[in-house]
Amino acid sequence: MTCESREFQELQQLQQKVPEKNEEDEPPAEHRLRLVKQVLKVLIVTMAYVALGASITWSSPAVSSIEKDNSTLVGTEIVLTAAEKDMTGSLMYLGSLFGAWIGGWVVSKIGRRLSLQLLGLPFIAGWIISGLASNTALLLTGRLVHGISSGCLTIAGYAYIVELSDTNIRGMMATLPTLGIVMGNLYTVAIGYTLPWHYLCFVSAIPAIVFTIASFFLPESPSYLVIKGQHEKAISLLKSLRGDYTNIEAEVTKLECMNSSSSSGWKGLMSKETLRRIAVVITTFFLSQMCGNFVMMIYTARILENTGAPMDPDAITAIAGVLRVAGTLAAVFLLDRLGRRYCLLISHVINAFCMIILGIYVHMAEAAAPDDGIFSKLSWLPMVCVMTSLFFCDIGVHPIPFIISSEYFSTNIRAQASSVCFSVGTIIIFGVLQLYSPMLTLLTQPGLYWLYGCTSVIGVVFALFVIIETKGMSVG
């Protein structure tokens, strides 16, 4: 008997035993209270992403601080070479590769809740190691620990949020980690240039400490309980999450069915449909990075300086941070209304226009005569193009690859499949950032921006015809 036919028969039997419930009959006040409870749980997980965001941007103010005063708290001095300065940032990405694979195994073995609870500890340990470091090796060890923690968190956090949330608000919930990362970025940058680097470590540990304490209020993922055969716990939890106007028994049956049609764990990744979905997610990651998303985000001030924009670098960083928050907030409200496909499509369309226009401006400005005053009057244009790109990329291009890397797979293979997708995505991000300068030399500024724009054009076609829409759909 196929899974679909068995599910149909079981659902019929359940409908005979259980009084029919209609979600539309749920009182508005009860509905709001139930969703608020879900949001609060997701906000606890989001605090872990604030800790992640704080660790990502720590290297920028910390390296500046070490250059001014390289004394440590234990009386030694730290001297960083150019390569070691780069490693304070790159070790985060290297560590996250190992963390993703570790997370894929741990999350499937001990569950989402316990994995998240344990993750706060290495984040805190990384800050202690870096803050008390007496030499460069210890400082970089702390950064590697943060990288491993961030890789594990990406797998555990997105899986937990996707499995916990109602289908009609899952997109909004899954965007909150991106907002957490942005807020963590701003948190570190805001205090980073006023504190010495070692004290910055301890202040940056605060979000991780808050998350570790708050994580004990999190329940286990209902989907994970179902596939582990803990039906009574799953039903009790789902009743508190879904309310009294949802057929909980039918949802449990559907979860069992969706997770019984394929092998679990790493073996489950070998099915044709799973491999196809992995390919779609990895291609989404590739297009999202080759369109210049991370380059514009990381090298904002450097790019605008190269284009001749008359702005102070600190002001540029501040404006970019505010626009990233605004774009992420827009994604929170749009993903469940427009869906993943159309948010990604709109994001790529706007980015394509911005990058092509930016390339044309730079090409014409470089070819213009020295006494041509037209382009000095248009010096605001690169700023508008880059900032518009950053805003709209945070609506679709940036968050969606991470969201669908969890949504596209059922609970019994979600952790493993996500770790594969995220690992490849991290390699792509690292490669694109490392190749920025060589590509800039090879293609010139206009050529590189046109490449980003053309990649987004391909992204539009890909979003329209290949992306599998998950808006409002059960993902198992």
Secondary structure as UniProt FT lines:
FT   HELIX           3..17
FT   HELIX           23..25
FT   HELIX           28..57
FT   HELIX           59..68
FT   TURN            73..74
FT   HELIX           82..110
FT   HELIX           112..131
FT   HELIX           136..164
FT   HELIX           167..169
FT   HELIX           170..192
FT   TURN            193..194
FT   HELIX           197..204
FT   HELIX           206..214
FT   HELIX           215..217
FT   HELIX           222..227
FT   TURN            228..229
FT   HELIX           231..242
FT   TURN            244..245
FT   HELIX           248..258
FT   TURN            259..260
FT   HELIX           265..270
FT   HELIX           272..290
FT   TURN            291..292
FT   HELIX           293..298
FT   HELIX           300..307
FT   HELIX           313..367
FT   TURN            370..371
FT   HELIX           374..377
FT   TURN            378..380
FT   HELIX           381..393
FT   TURN            394..399
FT   HELIX           400..407
FT   HELIX           411..434
FT   HELIX           436..465
FT   TURN            471..472
//
